[in-house]
Amino acid sequence: MIQRIKNAAELVQNMGFRYVGFRAKFELLRRSGLLKKRFPVHIPEKNQTSLEQWKLNRGRFFFNRATLNIPKNPNPELKKRFDLFQDGKLWYFNSVLLNIGKDYDWITNPDNNFQYDLSKHWTEIPDYSEKSGDIKFVWEKSRFSFIYDIIRYDYHFEKDCSKIVFDEIVSWIDNNPLNCGPNYRCSQEISLRLLNWIFALYYYDGAAVLTEALFEKIQHAIYAQLHHVYHNIDFSRIAVRNNHALTETLTLYLVSLIFPDQPDFKKWGEKGKKWFEEEIAYQIYPDGTFLQFSMNYHRVAVQLMTIAIRLSELNQQKLNPVVYERAEASLKFLRICMDDHSGMLPNYGANDGALFFKWNDESYRDYRPQLQALAGVLGINADIPQSFEDTLWVGSKKPERQLSLIKISYSFPDGGYYVFREKDTLTFIRCGSHKDRPSQADNLHLDIWYKGENILQDAGSYKYNTDADLLKYFMGTESHNTVMIDDFDQMKKGSRFIWYEWSQCLFAAIEEKEQTLSFTGKISAFRQLNKQIVHTRYVEKKKGEPQWIVRDIIQNLPEEHTLRQLWHTPAEMKTNVQITAETSIPLKPEEKKAWFSGRYGQKIPERQIEFQTTAHQLTAVIKVLK
């Protein structure tokens, strides 16, 4: 009981009274049934706009189908993805190909075949349960991100796929009663669905299959779902406060641009624009880092800012200057963290496979298309030599500025990241404080790339709903290139995405000398063992040489505990890497079976090399053998 009281007090301290009070109130309303009454299962059709009126008065979009001028590229890989879809197969999370059948019911989890009950109101459906499995497997197709493969196949192969796309939309509407079932459980999923439907409406605005009756049906479904998003917006803005809030507030704003004749959309859009600007200012730190401590979720924010900036300007509106400032700062941060050989970034932070708007044929892990598209709408040359299709769909300005990448060492103290960029190597170090909720216990993680290969890697996320051992591994310290004490994580785990005893940066600095690059970082961690424990990590690298010296020191740790220094490498690594460690004497490495998840829902074996000592300090040397 005493521990529960302490945990509750720390939760209030970490998250604030506003968060805790809202969550308590929300749960009370949900359990009492009062929340259910706020979201009716029927909404009368109102303020409908005719198809012809919409075509005349609609807001400006990225493209006009009649003048779309993207070079045709009938790529066999794109045709293969289209053929797989026609066969009832779909890529989930850009990684796992699942056979869901041609007549998928929208409510069955293809990972375990659990079927949700459509008679249940969304407030009665849990996000997580052992029986239903990971709800993200149900949400994935309902996002409608898959339509970009169909639309791009339509364009590049000159095939009319309008009926295929609209049949999918109608199927969803007919099989998902308003505010019932799993697909109304998350307002971000609703928002993504609407954004993707709107893209389809613009692309197929002249299709014969888009009749007045069909347009009215889709328009009413958009209204009813946006009604849900608007009336549930406080959940994402207070209880979640991450990319969910960005997506939902932006959707409220953009729908008002696309349907300017709708009074409710206009009211919701004005608030949505204001809220989106506020969320950008809060969630993206001044140095361009992101409060979710995740490269993949930061890319979500990048795509949302790209869309917001482009469509607002096309419709003769300007966003708050802070959006442009944080967009440019994000571009710089992510570009600096990107490996130039592959276009990849460290597999750092929570990674659920989210890539909502895929307008290219590149690998999911390749960030170049999305960064280039953001640079394009900002009028910046991001030093990405290859051209990608994203920019052609979204549109861009003539570059007026150059993103400078002439330095070797970079610091991002707001988020807590330190980077060395050289011709053949990329060294990425995490050392940050947490004023916003951490998702993984990974402070002082070290990520190293050599000639396009991630030779020391972050294991990723795998799934948010899996067995306890895998959750502990992927969310905890053991899956990162840092230090553990016995089997203790750097922070104390609570339920689901909650951590207690947050690790905090005490000091961090980089130093560049004539021959060397060095980093020094100190964190407060393992406070569940002793609140005075300090972990200090020194990283030194000789310029131009693929060799790193890493020294870890743990202070104020009781003697009976063991220090474990962890390193994770690909199971089949092309580069020959040697890792040695010593205290006063050389230490024998222990090799363990571990897991790597480069894409959500997928895990493959990797090598975990660790060195153990009771001396509470050790020095490792990581060397590429040429």
BAKOL-944255 format. One record per residue (C-alpha): x, y, z. Coordinates in steps of 0.25 Angstrom, whole numbers, padded with zeros to 4 digits, always signed. Example, Ala and Ser with C-alpha at 12.3 -4.5 7.8 and 13.67 -1.06 7.14 Angstrom:
! BAKOL-944255
+0049-0018+0031;+0055-0004+0029;
This chain:
! BAKOL-944255
+0000+0000+0000;+0011+0010+0004;+0018+0007-0010;+0005+0009-0017;+0004+0023-0011;+0018+0026-0014;+0016+0022-0029;+0003+0030-0029;+0010+0042-0024;+0022+0041-0034;+0012+0039-0045;+0006+0053-0041;+0019+0059-0040;+0024+0054-0054;+0011+0056-0062;+0004+0067-0054;-0009+0069-0048;-0016+0073-0061;-0012+0059-0067;-0016+0051-0055;-0029+0058-0052;-0033+0057-0067;-0030+0042-0067;-0037+0040-0054;-0049+0047-0059;-0049+0040-0072;-0049+0027-0066;-0060+0030-0057;-0069+0035-0069;-0065+0023-0077;-0069+0013-0066;-0082+0020-0062;-0087+0020-0077;-0087+0035-0077;-0076+0036-0087;-0084+0026-0096;-0095+0036-0097;-0086+0047-0103;-0083+0039-0115;-0097+0034-0121;-0097+0023-0131;-0106+0031-0141;-0104+0046-0145;-0114+0053-0154;-0108+0057-0168;-0107+0072-0168;-0101+0083-0177;-0098+0073-0189;-0091+0079-0200;-0094+0074-0214;-0082+0068-0222;-0082+0079-0233;-0083+0090-0222;-0071+0083-0215;-0063+0083-0228;-0066+0097-0230;-0063+0102-0216;-0054+0092-0210;-0040+0097-0204;-0028+0095-0212;-0020+0082-0211;-0006+0077-0214;-0009+0074-0228;-0020+0075-0239;-0022+0062-0246;-0023+0068-0259;-0010+0074-0259;-0002+0064-0250;+0012+0063-0256;+0020+0052-0249;+0029+0044-0259;+0023+0031-0261;+0030+0020-0254;+0023+0006-0256;+0032-0001-0245;+0030-0016-0244;+0031-0015-0229;+0019-0006-0229;+0011-0015-0238;+0015-0027-0229;+0009-0019-0217;-0004-0016-0225;-0005-0031-0229;-0003-0036-0215;-0014-0026-0210;-0023-0032-0221;-0020-0045-0216;-0025-0042-0202;-0011-0040-0196;-0006-0027-0189;+0007-0022-0183;+0005-0019-0169;+0014-0008-0162;+0022-0008-0175;+0028-0021-0171;+0019-0033-0169;+0011-0038-0181;-0002-0044-0176;-0013-0052-0184;-0026-0045-0179;-0034-0050-0191;-0042-0042-0201;-0054-0040-0193;-0047-0035-0180;-0058-0031-0169;-0050-0020-0163;-0051-0025-0149;-0043-0038-0149;-0029-0038-0143;-0021-0045-0154;-0010-0048-0144;-0018-0057-0135;-0032-0057-0142;-0039-0051-0131;-0052-0044-0136;-0057-0031-0128;-0072-0030-0125;-0078-0019-0134;-0090-0017-0124;-0080-0011-0114;-0079+0004-0113;-0064+0008-0114;-0064+0012-0099;-0066-0003-0096;-0054-0008-0104;-0040-0009-0097;-0027-0004-0104;-0020-0016-0099;-0025-0030-0094;-0018-0044-0095;-0030-0050-0102;-0031-0039-0113;-0016-0037-0115;-0010-0025-0121;-0021-0016-0126;-0012-0009-0136;-0013-0021-0145;-0028-0018-0147;-0026-0003-0148;-0015-0004-0159;-0024-0006-0171;-0034+0003-0166;-0024+0014-0167;-0025+0013-0182;-0011+0016-0184;-0011+0004-0194;-0018+0012-0204;-0006+0020-0208;+0000+0007-0214;-0013+0006-0222;-0014+0021-0226;+0001+0021-0230;-0001+0008-0238;-0013+0015-0245;-0004+0026-0249;+0008+0020-0253;+0002+0008-0260;-0010+0016-0265;-0020+0007-0260;-0034+0012-0254;-0034+0007-0240;-0045+0017-0235;-0055+0006-0233;-0045-0002-0225;-0043+0009-0216;-0057+0014-0214;-0062+0000-0212;-0052-0001-0200;-0057+0012-0194;-0072+0007-0196;-0069-0006-0190;-0063+0001-0178;-0074+0010-0176;-0085-0001-0177;-0077-0010-0167;-0073-0001-0156;-0086+0006-0150;-0083+0019-0144;-0076+0019-0131;-0076+0004-0130;-0065-0006-0130;-0050-0005-0130;-0048+0005-0141;-0054+0016-0133;-0045+0013-0121;-0034+0023-0125;-0037+0037-0131;-0023+0037-0138;-0027+0025-0146;-0040+0032-0150;-0032+0044-0154;-0023+0037-0163;-0034+0030-0169;-0041+0043-0173;-0028+0049-0178;-0026+0037-0187;-0040+0037-0192;-0039+0052-0196;-0026+0049-0204;-0034+0038-0211;-0046+0048-0214;-0037+0058-0220;-0030+0048-0229;-0043+0042-0234;-0051+0054-0234;-0054+0052-0248;-0057+0037-0248;-0070+0032-0253;-0072+0023-0241;-0072+0035-0232;-0087+0038-0233;-0095+0048-0225;-0100+0037-0216;-0086+0032-0213;-0081+0046-0210;-0092+0048-0200;-0089+0035-0193;-0075+0038-0192;-0077+0052-0188;-0086+0048-0177;-0077+0038-0172;-0066+0048-0171;-0075+0058-0163;-0079+0047-0153;-0065+0042-0151;-0059+0057-0150;-0070+0059-0140;-0064+0048-0131;-0050+0054-0133;-0054+0068-0129;-0062+0063-0117;-0051+0054-0112;-0040+0064-0115;-0036+0066-0100;-0032+0052-0099;-0021+0053-0108;-0017+0068-0104;-0017+0064-0089;-0016+0049-0087;-0007+0046-0099;+0000+0059-0103;+0008+0053-0115;+0007+0050-0130;-0008+0046-0127;-0011+0061-0123;-0003+0066-0136;-0011+0057-0145;-0024+0060-0139;-0023+0075-0138;-0017+0075-0152;-0029+0067-0158;-0039+0077-0152;-0032+0088-0158;-0030+0082-0172;-0044+0077-0174;-0049+0091-0172;-0040+0095-0184;-0045+0084-0192;-0060+0086-0189;-0061+0101-0187;-0076+0101-0188;-0078+0093-0176;-0081+0102-0164;-0077+0091-0153;-0064+0088-0161;-0061+0103-0161;-0063+0104-0146;-0055+0091-0143;-0044+0095-0153;-0042+0109-0146;-0039+0102-0133;-0032+0091-0140;-0022+0100-0146;-0019+0107-0133;-0018+0094-0125;-0008+0089-0136;+0001+0101-0135;+0001+0099-0120;+0004+0085-0120;+0016+0087-0130;+0021+0098-0120;+0020+0088-0109;+0024+0075-0115;+0036+0079-0123;+0047+0085-0115;+0054+0097-0120;+0066+0089-0124;+0058+0081-0133;+0057+0068-0125;+0043+0062-0121;+0037+0059-0108;+0034+0044-0111;+0049+0041-0112;+0046+0033-0125;+0052+0034-0139;+0040+0028-0145;+0029+0036-0138;+0037+0049-0141;+0036+0045-0156;+0021+0044-0153;+0022+0059-0149;+0030+0062-0161;+0020+0057-0170;+0009+0064-0163;+0016+0078-0163;+0019+0076-0178;+0004+0074-0181;+0000+0086-0172;+0010+0096-0178;+0007+0092-0192;-0008+0092-0191;-0009+0104-0182;-0001+0112-0192;-0008+0107-0204;-0021+0112-0198;-0015+0126-0195;-0013+0123-0180;-0001+0124-0171;+0002+0116-0159;+0008+0122-0147;+0023+0124-0149;+0027+0114-0138;+0022+0103-0148;+0032+0107-0159;+0043+0109-0148;+0041+0095-0142;+0039+0088-0156;+0053+0094-0160;+0059+0090-0147;+0053+0076-0148;+0059+0075-0162;+0073+0078-0158;+0073+0069-0146;+0068+0057-0154;+0077+0060-0166;+0089+0060-0157;+0085+0047-0150;+0083+0040-0164;+0093+0030-0170;+0096+0036-0183;+0099+0022-0189;+0085+0016-0186;+0076+0028-0183;+0073+0021-0170;+0073+0026-0156;+0076+0019-0143;+0065+0009-0139;+0063+0018-0127;+0051+0019-0118;+0037+0014-0120;+0035+0009-0134;+0021+0003-0138;+0024+0004-0153;+0016+0016-0155;+0018+0022-0169;+0004+0028-0172;+0006+0034-0185;+0016+0026-0194;+0017+0032-0207;+0030+0025-0212;+0035+0011-0214;+0047+0012-0204;+0049+0004-0192;+0041+0007-0180;+0054+0010-0172;+0059+0020-0182;+0056+0034-0177;+0061+0042-0189;+0047+0043-0197;+0040+0049-0185;+0051+0059-0181;+0053+0063-0195;+0038+0066-0196;+0038+0075-0183;+0051+0082-0189;+0043+0085-0202;+0031+0092-0195;+0041+0100-0187;+0050+0104-0199;+0062+0097-0193;+0073+0089-0200;+0075+0077-0190;+0087+0071-0198;+0079+0059-0202;+0085+0056-0216;+0074+0046-0221;+0060+0051-0224;+0048+0044-0218;+0033+0044-0223;+0028+0049-0210;+0032+0063-0214;+0025+0062-0227;+0012+0058-0220;+0013+0069-0210;+0019+0080-0218;+0031+0089-0214;+0037+0102-0214;+0050+0106-0221;+0061+0104-0211;+0066+0118-0205;+0075+0112-0194;+0085+0101-0192;+0085+0092-0180;+0099+0092-0175;+0105+0079-0171;+0120+0083-0171;+0122+0081-0156;+0127+0067-0150;+0121+0068-0136;+0106+0073-0133;+0099+0075-0119;+0084+0075-0117;+0083+0077-0102;+0068+0080-0102;+0065+0065-0106;+0078+0060-0101;+0085+0055-0114;+0100+0056-0118;+0105+0052-0132;+0118+0051-0139;+0117+0050-0154;+0129+0046-0162;+0131+0041-0176;+0129+0026-0173;+0124+0026-0159;+0112+0032-0151;+0113+0032-0136;+0099+0034-0129;+0099+0036-0113;+0086+0038-0105;+0088+0046-0092;+0076+0053-0088;+0067+0058-0077;+0052+0054-0077;+0042+0065-0075;+0032+0057-0083;+0029+0043-0082;+0040+0033-0087;+0035+0020-0094;+0048+0012-0093;+0059+0012-0082;+0071+0015-0092;+0079+0026-0086;+0094+0027-0091;+0091+0017-0102;+0101+0017-0113;+0098+0015-0128;+0109+0013-0138;+0108+0012-0153;+0120+0009-0162;+0119+0010-0177;+0104+0008-0177;+0103-0003-0167;+0098-0002-0153;+0109-0009-0146;+0104-0005-0132;+0089-0005-0132;+0076-0002-0124;+0067-0014-0124;+0054-0006-0126;+0040-0009-0121;+0034-0022-0127;+0020-0021-0121;+0013-0012-0111;+0004-0024-0107;+0012-0037-0105;+0017-0046-0094;+0024-0040-0081;+0038-0044-0084;+0038-0038-0098;+0032-0025-0093;+0043-0024-0083;+0054-0027-0093;+0049-0017-0104;+0045-0006-0095;+0055-0008-0084;+0070-0005-0083;+0075-0019-0088;+0072-0016-0103;+0081-0004-0103;+0096-0002-0104;+0097+0004-0090;+0099-0002-0076;+0090-0010-0067;+0092-0014-0052;+0088-0028-0050;+0075-0030-0057;+0070-0016-0053;+0066-0006-0063;+0070+0009-0062;+0056+0012-0058;+0045+0005-0050;+0035-0001-0059;+0020+0002-0056;+0008-0002-0065;+0009-0002-0080;+0015+0011-0084;+0018+0016-0070;+0032+0017-0064;+0035+0022-0050;+0049+0028-0045;+0052+0034-0058;+0066+0035-0062;+0072+0049-0063;+0084+0055-0070;+0093+0062-0060;+0104+0066-0070;+0106+0065-0085;+0117+0071-0094;+0125+0068-0106;+0139+0072-0109;+0146+0073-0123;+0161+0073-0123;+0171+0073-0135;+0171+0057-0135;+0160+0053-0126;+0145+0054-0123;+0140+0052-0109;+0127+0051-0102;+0125+0051-0086;+0111+0049-0081;+0106+0047-0067;+0092+0042-0063;+0084+0039-0050;+0079+0025-0052;+0075+0012-0044;+0069+0020-0033;+0061+0008-0029;+0074+0003-0024;+0080+0016-0018;+0076+0030-0021;+0090+0034-0022;+0095+0025-0033;+0102+0032-0044;+0105+0026-0058;+0116+0033-0065;+0120+0029-0079;+0132+0034-0087;+0133+0032-0102;+0146+0035-0110;+0148+0034-0125;+0160+0036-0133;+0156+0045-0145;+0156+0037-0158;+0158+0024-0151;+0146+0013-0148;+0150+0011-0134;+0143+0015-0121;+0147+0015-0107;+0136+0014-0097;+0138+0016-0082;+0126+0013-0072;+0127+0017-0057;+0116+0014-0047;+0117+0022-0034;+0109+0020-0021;+0105+0006-0024;+0105-0005-0013;+0117-0014-0015;+0108-0027-0016;+0103-0023-0030;+0109-0026-0044;+0111-0016-0055;+0107-0021-0069;+0112-0014-0081;+0103-0018-0093;+0106-0017-0108;+0096-0022-0119;+0101-0025-0133;+0094-0031-0145;+0094-0046-0145;+0100-0047-0159;+0109-0035-0159;+0117-0031-0172;+0127-0023-0165;+0137-0030-0156;+0136-0023-0143;+0144-0026-0130;+0139-0022-0116;+0148-0024-0104;+0147-0019-0090;+0155-0018-0077;+0156-0013-0063;+0170-0015-0057;+0170-0028-0065;+0163-0033-0078;+0149-0037-0077;+0143-0049-0084;+0131-0046-0093;+0118-0054-0092;+0110-0056-0104;+0095-0057-0103;+0083-0059-0112;+0075-0046-0113;+0065-0040-0123;+0065-0029-0133;+0052-0022-0138;+0054-0013-0150;+0039-0013-0153;+0027-0014-0144;+0022-0028-0141;+0035-0034-0147;+0047-0039-0139;+0060-0046-0143;+0072-0052-0135;+0083-0042-0132;+0096-0044-0124;+0097-0038-0110;+0111-0037-0105;+0113-0033-0091;+0124-0031-0081;+0121-0033-0066;+0129-0028-0054;+0127-0025-0039;+0138-0014-0040;+0127-0004-0045;+0135+0002-0056;+0141-0003-0069;+0146+0001-0082;+0142-0005-0095;+0149-0003-0109;+0140-0005-0121;+0149-0006-0134;+0146-0009-0149;+0156-0019-0154;+0159-0015-0168;
